[in-house]
Amino acid sequence: MGAVGALEKLAPVVLAFGCGVVLARRKAVPAESSKVFADYAFLFAVPCFLFGNIYRSDLGALFDWRAIGGYAAAAGAAAVLTGVLARATGVRDPRGVALRIMAAVQVNTAYFAVPVFIMLFGNAAPIFPVLLFQVCVLSLIIISIMELGRPDRVGSPARRLGSAVSASLMTPVVIACNAGILLNLLPVTVPGVVLDSFAFVGDSASPVALFALGLHLGGSGLKVRGTTREEMWIIAFKCVALPLITYVVCRHLFGVGGEWLSYLVLIAAMPAPQNLFIFAQRYDVGVDMSASLVIKSSVVALLLLPLWTQWAAPAA
C-alpha cells in the first residue's frame, strides 16, 4: 500500500519527466534546450519556491537541534566516506568528487520527500530543517568547489577561493534561503501579492526541472544494462548506507528517538536531488552520470520505501 500510494503521489513527476523524454526522442523539442530549462529552474523558479516556503514556516516549531545536529553529523561522515571512495575509484577532479558527494549525501526533499511525508504523516514540516541544512551548508560547499574549479577562474588560490565563496553566497538559491530566514525572524510583513507571485513561479520549479531532465535523457538515452559500477555504488550508498549511517549516528551518538528518528531515517532514504542534474548542467561536470543517478536512485528509493517505512517506525 505504501508503494502504491507513493506512486500515485509521484504521478505528476512521471508525467513531466516522460513528456520531456518523448518530445526529445521525437525531436519536437531539441534535447540541447534542456540547459535553458535547467538554468530557469536553478536561477529563478527554485529560489522563488524556497523563499516563499521558508518565509511562511514557523521556524521555532521546526527545529529540534539535537535531531538536526545528529543528521548534520551523519551527513558529514557520509560526505567524507564518499569522497574517499570517489578518490579510490580514480576521480581526481575536485568538481567530480563534489558532484559524487552531492549525489550520495544530499536528498531530493522538495520533489520526492514532500509528497511521501504528506502521504505517510499528513505533514511535510520535518523536511524543512533538512532542506535548510542542505541549501545553506551542503550546497554552499558544493557550489564553492564548483566555482573554484571553473576553468575561467584565475589568480592565487586564496583569491580564487574567496571569489568562489563569494560567488556561491550570491547564488540565487542561497540568497533566497537566507532572505526567507531573515524576513521570517524580523517583524517584517511581505505583501500577499508578492508571496503569491513567488508561489506562482515556484510551482513551476519541479515540472520544469523534471522536463529538462527528460529532455536530456531523451536525447542521450538511458539504459539499465548500461549502469556503471560507479553508479551502482553511489546508488547503493545513497539508498541503503546513508539511512543506516543516519540511524546509528542519530540514535547512538546524539540520543535521538521517537518520531524524529523515524523522520530522519526516511529523509536519508530519499533519492539523489534533482539539483544534482541542474548543478551538473550549469558547471558542465558529469551531466550524463548525474541525469542517470537522479532517475535510477528515484526508482530504487521508491522500491525500498515500504521496507524503510516498516523498519524506521519500530526502530524509533
Phi, psi and chi 1 to 4 in degrees:
 res  aa     phi    psi   chi1   chi2   chi3   chi4
   1 MET       -  -39.5 -177.8   61.9   67.8      -
   2 GLY   -61.0  -45.4      -      -      -      -
   3 ALA   -65.9  -40.4      -      -      -      -
   4 VAL   -63.6  -43.6  173.1      -      -      -
   5 GLY   -63.1  -40.6      -      -      -      -
   6 ALA   -64.0  -40.3      -      -      -      -
   7 LEU   -63.4  -39.1  -75.8  170.9      -      -
   8 GLU   -64.4  -42.7  -68.5  176.2   -8.6      -
   9 LYS   -65.7  -29.3  -67.4  -70.8 -176.2 -179.7
  10 LEU   -96.7    9.7  -65.3  173.1      -      -
  11 ALA   -57.4  -41.1      -      -      -      -
  12 PRO   -61.6  -31.8  -23.5   34.2      -      -
  13 VAL   -63.1  -46.0  172.5      -      -      -
  14 VAL   -62.4  -40.3  176.7      -      -      -
  15 LEU   -63.4  -50.1  176.0   62.7      -      -
  16 ALA   -63.8  -45.3      -      -      -      -
  17 PHE   -66.7  -44.7  168.5   74.8      -      -
  18 GLY   -62.5  -39.5      -      -      -      -
  19 CYS   -63.2  -38.3  -76.1      -      -      -
  20 GLY   -61.7  -44.2      -      -      -      -
  21 VAL   -61.6  -49.4  172.1      -      -      -
  22 VAL   -63.1  -46.1  171.5      -      -      -
  23 LEU   -66.0  -34.7  -69.1  175.5      -      -
  24 ALA   -70.3  -42.2      -      -      -      -
  25 ARG   -68.8  -31.8  -69.5 -165.6  172.2 -178.4
  26 ARG   -85.3   -0.9  -64.8  177.3   64.6   88.0
  27 LYS    60.5   24.7  -58.6 -171.6 -176.1  -56.8
  28 ALA   -72.8  -33.4      -      -      -      -
  29 VAL  -127.4  127.4  178.3      -      -      -
  30 PRO   -61.1  134.4  -20.1   31.4      -      -
  31 ALA   -62.3  -28.2      -      -      -      -
  32 GLU   -65.2  -21.8  -62.9   77.6   17.8      -
  33 SER   -74.6   -2.6   64.1      -      -      -
  34 SER   -60.0  -32.9   64.1      -      -      -
  35 LYS   -65.9  -35.1 -169.8  175.7 -173.0  -54.2
  36 VAL   -63.9  -45.7  176.8      -      -      -
  37 PHE   -65.7  -39.8  -71.9   99.8      -      -
  38 ALA   -64.8  -39.8      -      -      -      -
  39 ASP   -64.7  -39.2  -78.1  -16.5      -      -
  40 TYR   -59.6  -45.0  164.6   81.7      -      -
  41 ALA   -65.6  -44.2      -      -      -      -
  42 PHE   -70.2  -41.9  178.8   79.3      -      -
  43 LEU   -89.8  -19.1  -63.1  173.6      -      -
  44 PHE  -132.6  -59.5 -172.5   36.5      -      -
  45 ALA   -68.6  -47.6      -      -      -      -
  46 VAL   -62.2  -45.1  170.7      -      -      -
  47 PRO   -58.0  -39.9  -27.1   35.8      -      -
  48 CYS   -62.4  -41.8  -72.0      -      -      -
  49 PHE   -62.0  -46.9  171.4   85.1      -      -
  50 LEU   -66.0  -44.3  -69.2  173.5      -      -
  51 PHE   -59.9  -50.1  173.4   80.1      -      -
  52 GLY   -62.6  -43.1      -      -      -      -
  53 ASN   -70.3  -39.3  -79.9  -86.7      -      -
  54 ILE   -70.0  -40.5  -68.0  171.5      -      -
  55 TYR   -62.6  -37.4  174.4   76.1      -      -
  56 ARG   -80.6  -13.2  -73.3 -170.4  172.8  102.1
  57 SER   -78.2  153.1  -61.3      -      -      -
  58 ASP   -89.0   94.3 -178.9   -2.0      -      -
  59 LEU   -62.2  -36.8  -61.9 -178.4      -      -
  60 GLY   -63.5  -35.0      -      -      -      -
  61 ALA   -82.1  -14.7      -      -      -      -
  62 LEU   -88.7  -22.1  -72.4 -179.0      -      -
  63 PHE  -103.6  111.9  -74.1   88.5      -      -
  64 ASP  -102.4  102.7 -178.7  -43.4      -      -
  65 TRP   -64.1  -30.3  -67.2  107.3      -      -
  66 ARG   -68.5  -41.0 -175.9  173.2   57.8  176.5
  67 ALA   -66.6  -45.1      -      -      -      -
  68 ILE   -67.2  -37.7  -57.4  -53.4      -      -
  69 GLY   -63.0  -40.1      -      -      -      -
  70 GLY   -64.2  -41.9      -      -      -      -
  71 TYR   -66.5  -40.1 -172.8   88.6      -      -
  72 ALA   -62.8  -41.0      -      -      -      -
  73 ALA   -65.1  -41.8      -      -      -      -
  74 ALA   -63.9  -42.7      -      -      -      -
  75 ALA   -64.6  -38.6      -      -      -      -
  76 GLY   -64.2  -44.2      -      -      -      -
  77 ALA   -63.3  -41.3      -      -      -      -
  78 ALA   -66.1  -37.3      -      -      -      -
  79 ALA   -64.5  -43.0      -      -      -      -
  80 VAL   -62.7  -45.6  171.7      -      -      -
  81 LEU   -62.9  -42.0 -177.5   56.5      -      -
  82 THR   -63.8  -42.1  -57.6      -      -      -
  83 GLY   -60.9  -41.1      -      -      -      -
  84 VAL   -63.9  -43.9  171.2      -      -      -
  85 LEU   -64.6  -40.0  -69.8  173.1      -      -
  86 ALA   -63.3  -44.8      -      -      -      -
  87 ARG   -64.2  -37.5  -63.2  -75.8  -68.0 -175.7
  88 ALA   -67.0  -26.5      -      -      -      -
  89 THR   -90.5    7.0   55.5      -      -      -
  90 GLY   101.8    6.7      -      -      -      -
  91 VAL   -82.4  119.3 -178.6      -      -      -
  92 ARG  -110.8  -26.4  -64.9  -67.1  178.9  -97.5
  93 ASP   -69.0  121.6 -178.5    4.4      -      -
  94 PRO   -55.5  -34.5  -25.4   34.4      -      -
  95 ARG   -67.3  -36.0  -65.5 -174.1  -57.8  165.4
  96 GLY   -66.6  -40.1      -      -      -      -
  97 VAL   -63.8  -44.7  174.6      -      -      -
  98 ALA   -61.4  -39.7      -      -      -      -
  99 LEU   -64.3  -39.6 -164.5   72.9      -      -
 100 ARG   -69.6  -36.0  -75.1  156.2 -179.9   80.2
 101 ILE   -63.7  -42.9  -69.3  175.1      -      -
 102 MET   -60.3  -41.8 -175.3  177.5 -176.4      -
 103 ALA   -66.5  -35.9      -      -      -      -
 104 ALA   -90.8  -19.4      -      -      -      -
 105 VAL  -115.7  -41.2  177.9      -      -      -
 106 GLN   -76.5  155.5  -68.8 -156.0   36.3      -
 107 VAL  -124.5  157.3  -59.2      -      -      -
 108 ASN   -81.5   93.0 -169.2  -29.5      -      -
 109 THR   -84.0  -59.8   51.9      -      -      -
 110 ALA   -67.3  -34.7      -      -      -      -
 111 TYR  -106.9   -4.0  -50.3  136.8      -      -
 112 PHE  -130.1  -51.9 -162.7  102.2      -      -
 113 ALA   -67.1  -38.0      -      -      -      -
 114 VAL   -59.0  -53.9  167.5      -      -      -
 115 PRO   -63.1  -33.8   17.9  -30.2      -      -
 116 VAL   -66.0  -44.1  168.7      -      -      -
 117 PHE   -67.6  -37.5  -93.4   61.0      -      -
 118 ILE   -62.7  -39.7  -68.7  175.4      -      -
 119 MET   -66.1  -43.3  177.0 -161.5   70.7      -
 120 LEU   -82.8  -40.5  -65.4  175.5      -      -
 121 PHE  -119.7   -7.0  -51.7  110.0      -      -
 122 GLY    71.0   14.0      -      -      -      -
 123 ASN  -159.2  131.1 -178.6   17.7      -      -
 124 ALA  -106.7    8.9      -      -      -      -
 125 ALA   -58.4  -37.8      -      -      -      -
 126 PRO   -61.3  -15.6  -24.3   34.8      -      -
 127 ILE   -76.7  -29.9  -63.3  170.9      -      -
 128 PHE   -64.2  -37.9  -78.9   96.5      -      -
 129 PRO   -60.5  -39.4  -25.2   34.8      -      -
 130 VAL   -67.4  -38.7  174.2      -      -      -
 131 LEU   -60.6  -43.5  176.0   61.7      -      -
 132 LEU   -64.6  -41.9  -69.2  174.5      -      -
 133 PHE   -61.5  -41.7  168.5   70.3      -      -
 134 GLN   -65.3  -46.1  -73.4 -161.5  155.7      -
 135 VAL   -73.3  -43.6  172.4      -      -      -
 136 CYS   -86.4  -16.2  -63.2      -      -      -
 137 VAL  -120.8  -65.7  179.2      -      -      -
 138 LEU   -62.7  -49.6  -65.9 -179.6      -      -
 139 SER   -65.1  -33.8  -69.5      -      -      -
 140 LEU   -61.9  -42.0 -177.4   61.2      -      -
 141 ILE   -66.0  -45.5  -64.7  172.4      -      -
 142 ILE   -61.9  -46.4  -62.8  -63.2      -      -
 143 ILE   -62.9  -38.6  -68.1  172.2      -      -
 144 SER   -61.1  -44.1  -63.9      -      -      -
 145 ILE   -64.6  -42.2  -64.0  173.5      -      -
 146 MET   -62.9  -45.2  -66.9  -68.7 -171.6      -
 147 GLU   -66.2  -39.7  -71.3  -73.5  -16.8      -
 148 LEU   -64.3  -32.3 -173.6   61.0      -      -
 149 GLY   -89.4    2.0      -      -      -      -
 150 ARG   -64.6  138.2  -75.8  173.8   57.1  174.5
 151 PRO   -61.4  -26.6  -20.5   31.4      -      -
 152 ASP   -85.5    2.7   56.1  -13.8      -      -
 153 ARG   -80.3  128.6  -68.1  -69.2  179.7 -169.0
 154 VAL  -128.9  166.4  -64.5      -      -      -
 155 GLY   107.8 -175.7      -      -      -      -
 156 SER   -68.1  159.3   65.9      -      -      -
 157 PRO   -56.4  -40.7  -26.7   34.8      -      -
 158 ALA   -64.1  -42.6      -      -      -      -
 159 ARG   -68.1  -39.6 -176.5  174.6 -179.8  179.3
 160 ARG   -64.8  -40.6  -68.1  172.5   59.7 -160.1
 161 LEU   -64.8  -43.0  179.9   58.7      -      -
 162 GLY   -62.0  -41.2      -      -      -      -
 163 SER   -65.4  -38.2  -61.6      -      -      -
 164 ALA   -66.4  -45.5      -      -      -      -
 165 VAL   -64.0  -42.5  172.3      -      -      -
 166 SER   -61.3  -43.5  175.4      -      -      -
 167 ALA   -64.4  -38.6      -      -      -      -
 168 SER   -67.9  -37.4   64.8      -      -      -
 169 LEU   -68.2  -25.5  -71.0  173.1      -      -
 170 MET   -92.6    5.3  -64.5  -55.5  -65.1      -
 171 THR   -65.7  136.5  -59.2      -      -      -
 172 PRO   -52.9  -36.1  -29.2   36.3      -      -
 173 VAL   -63.1  -45.8  170.9      -      -      -
 174 VAL   -68.7  -42.0  177.0      -      -      -
 175 ILE   -61.1  -43.3  -68.2  175.2      -      -
 176 ALA   -63.1  -40.9      -      -      -      -
 177 CYS   -64.7  -49.9 -114.4      -      -      -
 178 ASN   -64.1  -38.6  -69.2  -28.7      -      -
 179 ALA   -65.8  -40.3      -      -      -      -
 180 GLY   -63.3  -42.3      -      -      -      -
 181 ILE   -66.0  -45.8  -65.4  172.5      -      -
 182 LEU   -62.2  -48.3 -179.4   62.6      -      -
 183 LEU   -70.6  -26.2  -67.2  178.3      -      -
 184 ASN   -66.6  -40.2 -173.5  -55.9      -      -
 185 LEU   -79.8  -30.7  -64.7  174.8      -      -
 186 LEU   -83.2  154.6  -66.3  175.9      -      -
 187 PRO   -76.7   60.6   29.3  -35.4      -      -
 188 VAL  -119.8  131.3  175.7      -      -      -
 189 THR  -105.2  117.0  -59.3      -      -      -
 190 VAL   -82.2  128.8  177.7      -      -      -
 191 PRO   -55.2  144.4  -24.4   33.8      -      -
 192 GLY   -59.2  -36.2      -      -      -      -
 193 VAL   -64.7  -32.9   64.1      -      -      -
 194 VAL   -69.4  -46.1  174.9      -      -      -
 195 LEU   -63.2  -39.2  -67.7  175.5      -      -
 196 ASP   -64.7  -36.5  -69.6  -18.1      -      -
 197 SER   -66.7  -43.2  -60.4      -      -      -
 198 PHE   -62.7  -40.6  -84.8  100.9      -      -
 199 ALA   -64.9  -38.9      -      -      -      -
 200 PHE   -59.8  -46.4  175.6   76.8      -      -
 201 VAL   -72.3  -42.3  175.9      -      -      -
 202 GLY   -61.4  -31.2      -      -      -      -
 203 ASP   -64.4  -19.1  -73.4  -17.4      -      -
 204 SER   -86.1   -8.5   68.7      -      -      -
 205 ALA   -60.6  -50.2      -      -      -      -
 206 SER   -64.3  -53.7  177.9      -      -      -
 207 PRO   -63.4  -36.6   18.4  -30.8      -      -
 208 VAL   -68.5  -43.1  169.7      -      -      -
 209 ALA   -63.2  -41.1      -      -      -      -
 210 LEU   -67.7  -39.2  -74.2  163.7      -      -
 211 PHE   -62.8  -41.0 -175.6   72.3      -      -
 212 ALA   -62.3  -41.8      -      -      -      -
 213 LEU   -63.3  -41.7  179.3   60.1      -      -
 214 GLY   -64.0  -41.2      -      -      -      -
 215 LEU   -59.6  -44.9  -76.3  177.1      -      -
 216 HIS   -64.0  -46.9  177.4   78.8      -      -
 217 LEU   -71.3  -30.9  -69.6 -176.8      -      -
 218 GLY   -64.7  -31.2      -      -      -      -
 219 GLY   -82.3  -34.3      -      -      -      -
 220 SER   -97.0  -25.9   62.2      -      -      -
 221 GLY    88.9  149.5      -      -      -      -
 222 LEU  -139.0  118.2  176.4   66.6      -      -
 223 LYS  -123.8  128.8  -62.2  179.4 -179.3  178.6
 224 VAL   -63.1  -39.3  175.6      -      -      -
 225 ARG   -65.1  -21.8  -68.4 -176.5  178.4 -179.6
 226 GLY   -89.5    9.8      -      -      -      -
 227 THR   -64.6  126.0  -57.0      -      -      -
 228 THR   -81.2  165.0   64.9      -      -      -
 229 ARG   -63.2  -35.3  -70.3 -175.1  177.9 -179.1
 230 GLU   -63.6  -44.7 -176.8  177.0   41.3      -
 231 GLU   -60.6  -39.0  -68.8  175.5   -4.1      -
 232 MET   -63.0  -44.3  -71.3 -179.2 -177.8      -
 233 TRP   -73.7  -31.5   78.3 -105.7      -      -
 234 ILE   -67.2  -44.2  -67.5  175.7      -      -
 235 ILE   -64.4  -42.4  -67.0  172.1      -      -
 236 ALA   -63.1  -41.1      -      -      -      -
 237 PHE   -64.0  -45.4 -168.8   98.4      -      -
 238 LYS   -65.2  -46.1  175.0   69.7 -145.3   63.2
 239 CYS   -91.6  -15.4  -62.6      -      -      -
 240 VAL  -123.8  -54.2  179.0      -      -      -
 241 ALA   -67.7  -44.1      -      -      -      -
 242 LEU   -61.3  -44.9 -178.5   60.3      -      -
 243 PRO   -61.0  -37.7  -23.2   33.3      -      -
 244 LEU   -68.0  -42.5  -67.3  176.0      -      -
 245 ILE   -61.4  -42.7  -67.6  172.7      -      -
 246 THR   -61.1  -43.0  -59.5      -      -      -
 247 TYR   -62.5  -48.0  171.9   79.2      -      -
 248 VAL   -64.1  -48.1  171.0      -      -      -
 249 VAL   -65.9  -47.9  171.3      -      -      -
 250 CYS   -67.0  -42.1  -70.2      -      -      -
 251 ARG   -79.3  -47.5  179.5  168.4 -174.9  176.8
 252 HIS   -90.9  -23.6  -63.5  -70.4      -      -
 253 LEU  -102.4  -31.8  -62.7 -176.8      -      -
 254 PHE  -112.0   -4.4  -75.5   77.9      -      -
 255 GLY    66.8   27.6      -      -      -      -
 256 VAL   -78.1  134.6  179.7      -      -      -
 257 GLY  -143.2 -170.1      -      -      -      -
 258 GLY    63.7 -146.5      -      -      -      -
 259 GLU   -65.0  -35.2  -68.2 -178.0  -21.1      -
 260 TRP   -63.7  -36.0  -96.6  110.1      -      -
 261 LEU   -64.1  -42.9 -178.8   60.1      -      -
 262 SER   -63.0  -43.6  178.4      -      -      -
 263 TYR   -58.2  -48.8  -66.5  154.0      -      -
 264 LEU   -67.1  -38.8  -64.4  177.5      -      -
 265 VAL   -63.8  -43.7  170.4      -      -      -
 266 LEU   -67.2  -38.5  -71.8  176.1      -      -
 267 ILE   -62.3  -43.2  -70.2  172.7      -      -
 268 ALA   -63.9  -25.6      -      -      -      -
 269 ALA   -82.1   -3.3      -      -      -      -
 270 MET   -69.8  159.6  -64.4  -64.2  107.8      -
 271 PRO   -74.8  177.9   28.2  -36.0      -      -
 272 ALA   -61.8  147.0      -      -      -      -
 273 PRO   -73.9  150.9   29.4  -36.3      -      -
 274 GLN   -61.7  -30.2  -77.1  173.9  -89.5      -
 275 ASN   -61.3  -19.1  -76.5  -10.9      -      -
 276 LEU   -57.6  -47.3  177.2   71.3      -      -
 277 PHE   -67.6  -39.3  172.2   72.3      -      -
 278 ILE   -64.4  -43.7  -63.6  175.2      -      -
 279 PHE   -63.1  -43.2  -83.3   39.2      -      -
 280 ALA   -62.2  -41.3      -      -      -      -
 281 GLN   -63.6  -44.6  -81.6  -89.9   37.4      -
 282 ARG   -67.2  -38.5 -179.7  160.1 -178.9   77.1
 283 TYR  -104.8    5.4  -64.7  105.5      -      -
 284 ASP    54.3   52.5 -165.7   23.8      -      -
 285 VAL  -132.8  119.4  179.9      -      -      -
 286 GLY    54.3   43.6      -      -      -      -
 287 VAL   -62.8  -49.2  177.5      -      -      -
 288 ASP   -63.1  -44.4  -68.0  -23.7      -      -
 289 MET   -63.7  -40.6 -177.5 -170.8   72.3      -
 290 SER   -64.2  -45.1  -62.5      -      -      -
 291 ALA   -60.5  -42.6      -      -      -      -
 292 SER   -63.5  -42.6  178.1      -      -      -
 293 LEU   -66.1  -38.9  -73.5  172.7      -      -
 294 VAL   -60.7  -47.6  170.5      -      -      -
 295 ILE   -71.6  -48.4  -64.9  -58.8      -      -
 296 LYS   -68.4  -38.1  -67.9  175.3 -178.0  177.4
 297 SER   -67.8  -31.2   67.5      -      -      -
 298 SER   -65.5  -41.9  -63.0      -      -      -
 299 VAL   -64.4  -46.2  174.0      -      -      -
 300 VAL   -64.4  -42.8  173.1      -      -      -
 301 ALA   -62.5  -39.0      -      -      -      -
 302 LEU   -65.8  -40.2 -173.0   60.0      -      -
 303 LEU   -66.9  -34.0  -66.5  175.0      -      -
 304 LEU   -87.2  -10.4  -66.2  177.7      -      -
 305 LEU   -54.2  -47.0  178.8   61.1      -      -
 306 PRO   -60.3  -35.5  -24.0   35.0      -      -
 307 LEU   -68.1  -45.4  -63.0  177.5      -      -
 308 TRP   -66.4  -35.2  -75.3  119.1      -      -
 309 THR   -64.1  -44.3  -57.6      -      -      -
 310 GLN   -71.2  -33.6  -66.7  175.7    8.7      -
 311 TRP   -80.9  -38.0  180.0   80.2      -      -
 312 ALA   -68.3  -38.7      -      -      -      -
 313 ALA   -65.3  -49.8      -      -      -      -
 314 PRO   -64.2  -34.9  -21.9   33.6      -      -
 315 ALA   -64.3  -38.3      -      -      -      -
 316 ALA   -66.5      -      -      -      -      -
